[in-house]
Structures are given as C-alpha cells and as structure tokens.
Amino acid sequence: MNYRHAYHAGNFADVFKHALLAMCLEHMKGKDKPFFVLDTHAGIGLYDLASDEAVKTGEWHHGIGRLMEATDVPAELTPYLDVVRGLNPEGGLRYYPGSPWVAKALTRAGDRVALCELHPADAEALAATVRRDRRVKVHAQDGYAAIKSMLPPPERRGMVLIDPPYERRDEFAALEQAVVDGIKRFAGGTFALWYPIKDALEIANFHARLEDLGVPKTLSIDLMVRRSRRGLPRLDGCGYVFINPPYGMLAGLERVMPFLSGLLALDDGAGWTQRWLVPEG
Ligand SMILES: C[S@@+](CC[C@H](N)C(=O)[O-])C[C@H]1O[C@@H](n2cnc3c(N)ncnc32)[C@H](O)[C@@H]1O
C-alpha cells in the first residue's frame, strides 16, 4: 500500500471524479427519503495543496486550478465548486476535498456516510477530519469486504463509490467481483466505479466483461485529456462506470462533459465518450 493520494489531489482525475460524485449526490437528494453512502477507498478526506506532495507534482494546476479560474461553468458543477469554496473561505485555493468531504458536505441530516480506508495512518487522519459529524463513520478496513458486510443498507437507498489505487494487478477483477457482490445484495443501489485510463485495451476488456455481467443500467463515461501513445503507459484519461445512475443526472452530463473535456484538455486528443454497456431492461 504505497499509494499516496496527496500527490494527485485536485488533478484532472479528481475534478472529474468529484464533480460527477457531487452531481450524483445532488440528484439523490431529489427524494426526501434518507440514503446511505459507502466510500470503499476513502483516503484522508482533505488535502493541502501547499503540502510538499502537492507542490512536487503540481498536478492540481491542470485540474481544480483551471476550474476555479473558469467562466461559463455549467450550473450542475455549482454544488461541487461550493464545497471547494467552502474549504477556502478567504478566497484562493489552498484546501481541496477528497470524496469523503464531498459526501459529508452534500448529504443531509438524515443521510449516513460510511468511509473505509485500509491504511492505518490514513484512516486515523480521516477520522480526525470528519470527527465532528456523527452521521459519518470511518472504518479502518478493506472496502471490498464492506460491500458484503454493509449492503444492503437499512435505508434501502444509497450509492457506493469504489475508487481504489490500482496498485494491485488484479484490481479490475476485484472491481468486477465487487459489482457481483454489491448487486446481489443491493440491486437498486447506485454504484460508481472510477478507473484510470492508461491502456485503452485494458479498459475495453473491462467494459466487455461488465457487458457480459449483464447488470441493467450500466453506463460508462470516459474522459481523455490527451492522445494515448502506444507503449507509453501514462494517465491520459479516466472514467467511471455507473450502475443505476440517478434519473436526471444524464441530461446534466451532456452539458458537463463537453465543458470538462475542453477545460481539462492537455492536447488535441482530449474528448469524452458515454455508452450504455448494458441498457435498462
Ligand atoms: C485513490 S485513493 C482514494 C481517494 C478518495 N476516494 C478521494 O476521492 O478523495 C485510494 C485509497 O484507498 C486506500 N486503500 C487501498 N486498498 C484499500 C482497501 N482494500 N480498502 C480500503 N482502502 C484501501 C489507499 O490507502 C488510498 O488511500
């Protein structure tokens, strides 16, 4: 477990990840009934963009740095941007939220948030960050195991974010198993699986295996920020597979994705695609 998200906080991949997470949560709030959020790979929850790690890579300049300077931002991004602004009340950009903070900020008094983080020091830091909020619980445990032990939630409504570090060779296989385990227990839940795009073939195979699983309403959304170069594995894009995306989120994506792919582009190979791997019914 060597992955440290602090090097990457606020980069283009985080902007895509957290913007769509925020959109999903906002749509879930369309109904009064409380819901449950399970973040299986939570990280530390909050990041200082002036830390040695963030300064060393400077990745956030091409992510949240660009978005905070942007004009004509689609209204669907306002809740996410308000979370970032709320962490920087003096203006400017010093602190950036991780997924736990986005979930904590955009859920209501009756909703519940469970955060799993396996790295002991990170779980401790995360617990310190969210300690004042009794709706939010940190579990220093394997997030994949939580899919089995925490689902279905008593609320019978909820979303599961699966955002692993992709250090394991079998991470994509683990994700597929998580879908099988999750859907078996919580067929009506919303599942959001984030993945890096370093190798187009790897992603095509992943999508094909999810098609074979045949879970209705499985949608892929991919964002490329630059052209892939054969034989050069690097982070050229990232994507989500959403299962059961909330009704209403899709129309927003039609506005948000062209905006983000233009804003976050690093060369003329930037773009986005959205495809039902398995449609409804
Ligand atoms: C990509 S980071 C998470 C970032 C976070 N979701 C966010 O958006 O702010 C992945 C995290 O998963 C943790 N991790 C790795 N394996 C895990 C496991 N099996 N269960 C729970 N956490 C794990 C790592 O320590 C790391 O903090």
The ligand as an ORCA input file, in Angstrom:
! r2SCAN-3c Opt
* xyz 0 1
  C      -7.399      6.760     -4.905
  S      -7.252      6.838     -3.166
  C      -8.842      7.349     -2.648
  C      -9.186      8.771     -2.934
  C     -10.562      9.173     -2.449
  N     -11.600      8.238     -2.868
  C     -10.915     10.567     -2.929
  O     -11.564     10.693     -3.985
  O     -10.570     11.517     -2.257
  C      -7.298      5.133     -2.708
  C      -7.219      4.883     -1.204
  O      -7.569      3.516     -0.945
  C      -6.795      3.038      0.149
  N      -6.869      1.565      0.051
  C      -6.092      0.712     -0.658
  N      -6.595     -0.534     -0.603
  C      -7.733     -0.474      0.141
  C      -8.733     -1.426      0.523
  N      -8.657     -2.693      0.130
  N      -9.775     -0.999      1.256
  C      -9.879      0.301      1.654
  N      -8.966      1.240      1.326
  C      -7.918      0.872      0.572
  C      -5.449      3.675     -0.051
  O      -4.731      3.722      1.171
  C      -5.838      5.066     -0.583
  O      -5.937      5.989      0.471
*
